[in-house]
């Protein structure tokens, strides 16, 4: 988690289930006026979104759903348009090298407001196999049972 993180608006809980997150990057995001108002209202969904690096060397966020702003009338935005992410050139060059390796993907983990600006925490994830997912679920269940037993013991 980045230091000084602000108010978390949306999280992608499925990302940690589907990917081993190797590294994270804090990115700015290019938005229109009605989009930032919808984000501040919490009307955003990261579920099926992902990022990619296009031919011009820009990082694009695809399938991020930001609901239309209720008072936006004709100035409203397209809810699932592709949005540009803002990163340093060195970070983008590093990501280009890493994402060309097989199995790596850029996954948005959360959107939050920091110092008045919307930020995206972008994770470099390596896809999990089915048996990895099952193993994680077993570990989670065992941890839950241990915590429950400790709680009952302390009563």
SULQUI-V205455 format. One line per field, one symbol per residue. ss: DSSP state (A for helix, B for strand, O for the rest). A space follows every 50 residues. Layout:
ss: ???
This chain:
ss: OOOOOOBBBBBOAAAAAABBBBBBBBBBBOOOAAAAAAAAOOOBBOOOOB BBBOOOOOBBBBOOBBOOOOOOAAAOOOOOOOBBBBOOAAAAAAAAAAAO OOOBBBBBBBBBBBOOBBBBBBBBBBBOOAAAAAAAAAAAAAAAAAAAAA AAAAO
